[in-house]
Amino acid sequence: MALPRECVYRTSLKWESGNVWRQCGEGVAVECAPPPEFGGPPNHWTPEHLLLAAIESCTLSAFLAYAQHARIGLLDYRSASEAKMVLEGKAYRFTEAVVRVEVAVREGDAKSAQSLLEKAHSRCPLTRSVNFPVRLEAKIAEHQSRTQP
């Protein structure tokens, strides 16, 4: 399959009420609000969380493609991410992020999985596009059986 040279993605939003809006992309909606520390209600996705989730998901998406092509015996993949946003002058900006990944693979696949995860992270278009460093911390474990660790 030939990869496209250019991709276009579209989103839209509709303000609901107060500090809540509905963010849509390709027919899927997510209810969003500012973070509680900026007056938003709790228990909503925020633009800050969406940015971090996009980076985290991009790493997984690229890794899945590479792992499938390399026939890595992937048993489990979990990640947790964190980003720091600081006030600089009168405006906030992200200064760093970390994606912490735990992967379980079939015995003998750990070295390849580590290499492919690093490749996925470094080639993720979102990681490459933000103006702050995004660090990858990975733990790879090998298991003999195909059961979940």
Contacts in CASP RR format, 6 or more apart in sequence:
PFRMAT RR
TARGET T0000
AUTHOR 0000-0000-0000
METHOD contacts of the structure
MODEL  1
MALPRECVYRTSLKWESGNVWRQCGEGVAVECAPPPEFGGPPNHWTPEHL
LLAAIESCTLSAFLAYAQHARIGLLDYRSASEAKMVLEGKAYRFTEAVVR
VEVAVREGDAKSAQSLLEKAHSRCPLTRSVNFPVRLEAKIAEHQSRTQP
9 25 0 8 1.000
9 26 0 8 1.000
10 25 0 8 1.000
10 26 0 8 1.000
11 23 0 8 1.000
11 24 0 8 1.000
11 25 0 8 1.000
12 23 0 8 1.000
12 24 0 8 1.000
12 25 0 8 1.000
13 21 0 8 1.000
13 22 0 8 1.000
13 23 0 8 1.000
13 24 0 8 1.000
13 32 0 8 1.000
14 21 0 8 1.000
14 22 0 8 1.000
14 24 0 8 1.000
15 21 0 8 1.000
16 22 0 8 1.000
16 31 0 8 1.000
19 33 0 8 1.000
19 34 0 8 1.000
19 39 0 8 1.000
19 40 0 8 1.000
19 41 0 8 1.000
20 31 0 8 1.000
20 32 0 8 1.000
20 33 0 8 1.000
20 40 0 8 1.000
20 41 0 8 1.000
20 44 0 8 1.000
21 31 0 8 1.000
21 32 0 8 1.000
21 33 0 8 1.000
22 29 0 8 1.000
22 30 0 8 1.000
22 31 0 8 1.000
22 32 0 8 1.000
23 29 0 8 1.000
23 30 0 8 1.000
23 31 0 8 1.000
23 32 0 8 1.000
23 45 0 8 1.000
23 50 0 8 1.000
24 30 0 8 1.000
30 45 0 8 1.000
30 50 0 8 1.000
31 44 0 8 1.000
31 45 0 8 1.000
32 44 0 8 1.000
32 45 0 8 1.000
32 46 0 8 1.000
32 47 0 8 1.000
32 50 0 8 1.000
33 40 0 8 1.000
33 41 0 8 1.000
33 44 0 8 1.000
33 45 0 8 1.000
33 46 0 8 1.000
34 40 0 8 1.000
34 46 0 8 1.000
34 47 0 8 1.000
35 46 0 8 1.000
35 48 0 8 1.000
36 42 0 8 1.000
45 53 0 8 1.000
48 83 0 8 1.000
48 85 0 8 1.000
48 94 0 8 1.000
51 83 0 8 1.000
51 94 0 8 1.000
51 130 0 8 1.000
52 81 0 8 1.000
52 82 0 8 1.000
52 83 0 8 1.000
52 97 0 8 1.000
53 81 0 8 1.000
54 126 0 8 1.000
55 81 0 8 1.000
55 97 0 8 1.000
55 99 0 8 1.000
55 124 0 8 1.000
55 126 0 8 1.000
55 127 0 8 1.000
55 130 0 8 1.000
55 134 0 8 1.000
56 79 0 8 1.000
56 81 0 8 1.000
56 99 0 8 1.000
58 124 0 8 1.000
58 125 0 8 1.000
58 126 0 8 1.000
58 127 0 8 1.000
59 79 0 8 1.000
59 99 0 8 1.000
59 101 0 8 1.000
59 117 0 8 1.000
59 120 0 8 1.000
59 121 0 8 1.000
59 124 0 8 1.000
59 127 0 8 1.000
59 136 0 8 1.000
60 77 0 8 1.000
60 79 0 8 1.000
60 120 0 8 1.000
61 120 0 8 1.000
61 124 0 8 1.000
62 119 0 8 1.000
62 120 0 8 1.000
62 121 0 8 1.000
62 123 0 8 1.000
62 124 0 8 1.000
63 77 0 8 1.000
63 116 0 8 1.000
63 117 0 8 1.000
63 120 0 8 1.000
63 121 0 8 1.000
64 74 0 8 1.000
64 77 0 8 1.000
65 120 0 8 1.000
66 72 0 8 1.000
66 116 0 8 1.000
66 119 0 8 1.000
66 120 0 8 1.000
67 73 0 8 1.000
67 74 0 8 1.000
67 113 0 8 1.000
67 116 0 8 1.000
70 112 0 8 1.000
70 116 0 8 1.000
72 105 0 8 1.000
72 106 0 8 1.000
72 109 0 8 1.000
72 112 0 8 1.000
72 113 0 8 1.000
72 116 0 8 1.000
73 105 0 8 1.000
73 106 0 8 1.000
73 109 0 8 1.000
74 103 0 8 1.000
74 104 0 8 1.000
74 105 0 8 1.000
74 106 0 8 1.000
74 113 0 8 1.000
75 104 0 8 1.000
75 105 0 8 1.000
75 106 0 8 1.000
75 143 0 8 1.000
75 146 0 8 1.000
75 147 0 8 1.000
75 148 0 8 1.000
75 149 0 8 1.000
76 102 0 8 1.000
76 103 0 8 1.000
76 104 0 8 1.000
76 148 0 8 1.000
76 149 0 8 1.000
77 101 0 8 1.000
77 102 0 8 1.000
77 103 0 8 1.000
77 104 0 8 1.000
78 101 0 8 1.000
78 102 0 8 1.000
78 103 0 8 1.000
79 99 0 8 1.000
79 100 0 8 1.000
79 101 0 8 1.000
79 102 0 8 1.000
80 100 0 8 1.000
81 97 0 8 1.000
81 98 0 8 1.000
81 99 0 8 1.000
81 100 0 8 1.000
82 97 0 8 1.000
82 98 0 8 1.000
82 100 0 8 1.000
83 94 0 8 1.000
83 96 0 8 1.000
83 97 0 8 1.000
83 98 0 8 1.000
83 132 0 8 1.000
84 94 0 8 1.000
84 95 0 8 1.000
84 96 0 8 1.000
84 97 0 8 1.000
85 92 0 8 1.000
85 93 0 8 1.000
85 94 0 8 1.000
85 95 0 8 1.000
86 92 0 8 1.000
86 93 0 8 1.000
86 95 0 8 1.000
93 132 0 8 1.000
94 130 0 8 1.000
94 132 0 8 1.000
95 132 0 8 1.000
96 132 0 8 1.000
96 133 0 8 1.000
96 134 0 8 1.000
96 135 0 8 1.000
97 130 0 8 1.000
97 132 0 8 1.000
97 133 0 8 1.000
97 134 0 8 1.000
97 135 0 8 1.000
98 134 0 8 1.000
98 135 0 8 1.000
98 136 0 8 1.000
98 137 0 8 1.000
99 121 0 8 1.000
99 134 0 8 1.000
99 135 0 8 1.000
99 136 0 8 1.000
99 137 0 8 1.000
100 137 0 8 1.000
100 138 0 8 1.000
101 117 0 8 1.000
101 136 0 8 1.000
101 137 0 8 1.000
101 138 0 8 1.000
101 139 0 8 1.000
102 138 0 8 1.000
102 139 0 8 1.000
102 141 0 8 1.000
103 113 0 8 1.000
103 117 0 8 1.000
103 138 0 8 1.000
103 139 0 8 1.000
103 140 0 8 1.000
103 141 0 8 1.000
104 140 0 8 1.000
104 141 0 8 1.000
104 142 0 8 1.000
104 143 0 8 1.000
104 148 0 8 1.000
104 149 0 8 1.000
105 113 0 8 1.000
105 140 0 8 1.000
105 141 0 8 1.000
105 142 0 8 1.000
105 143 0 8 1.000
106 142 0 8 1.000
106 143 0 8 1.000
106 144 0 8 1.000
106 146 0 8 1.000
107 142 0 8 1.000
107 143 0 8 1.000
107 144 0 8 1.000
108 142 0 8 1.000
109 142 0 8 1.000
110 140 0 8 1.000
110 141 0 8 1.000
110 142 0 8 1.000
113 140 0 8 1.000
114 138 0 8 1.000
114 140 0 8 1.000
117 136 0 8 1.000
117 138 0 8 1.000
117 140 0 8 1.000
118 136 0 8 1.000
118 138 0 8 1.000
121 127 0 8 1.000
121 134 0 8 1.000
121 136 0 8 1.000
122 128 0 8 1.000
127 134 0 8 1.000
141 149 0 8 1.000
143 149 0 8 1.000
END
